[in-house]
Amino acid sequence: MPALKLFYAPGACSRVSHIALEETGAPFDAELIRFMKGDHRSGDYLRLNPKGKVPLLVVDGGPLTENVAILTYLARAFPEGRLLPLRDDPFLDAQVTSLLAWCSSGLHPLVNRLRMPQMTCDQPESFGRIRAMAADGLAQNFQIVETHLAEREWYLDDFSLVDVYLYWVWFRATGSGFQTSGFPLYANLCRRVTERPAAQRALAREAEAEALLEAQGLVFRPPAA
């Protein structure tokens, strides 16, 4: 069994890989990255991940970054977990990758613009418009999820890591003021994800880390826009 170590931050998109690791049932170490202290800019961390971000999964000493890659690796390394419906069919497997990429490169950037428009533009008078456009984009994409869930419990035939990524997008969007009353099926999917034992374990670890950061005065809060 590979030696696994996850570098994460509470609430960040590393939560997706965090829950995925718990779903594997494999033992792993978890190390908190304190952004406000600059852990992500330390020499040791940048040698593993020059991007200076989370998540970072170290597998037998080798670094792996980006949720899409980490989730795909975990699904293949632990097939007994049935984390993704990968069948070694190039087209079908590409469809699964497409869904993960949609979460990563389609939904995730919209959430970032909604939460921190300062990362997109340095003109404060434009922040409101950036947020409004991000909210519109999220609503359009959330409707895709809502319509798809009208005929199924999970986004694919069974629970998968696609559901976990969709949950994190929902968590971050709702925490940034996005109105979700029109998406009850999506809300129910996210509730079911958080009720899974693996998610409960990851969330408990994050809560402990958040309390530690709070005690140290190192909780990251986006600047007011």
SULNORBEL-V991874 format. One record per helix or strand of 2 or more residues. SS is the DSSP state (A for helix, B for strand). FROM is the first residue (numbers start at 1). TO is the last residue. If there is no record, write none. Layout:
[[SS | FROM | TO] [SS | FROM | TO]]
This chain:
[[B | 4 | 8] [A | 14 | 24] [B | 29 | 32] [A | 35 | 37] [A | 39 | 41] [A | 43 | 48] [B | 56 | 59] [B | 62 | 65] [A | 67 | 77] [A | 79 | 81] [A | 90 | 115] [A | 117 | 119] [A | 124 | 151] [A | 161 | 174] [A | 184 | 195] [A | 197 | 215]]
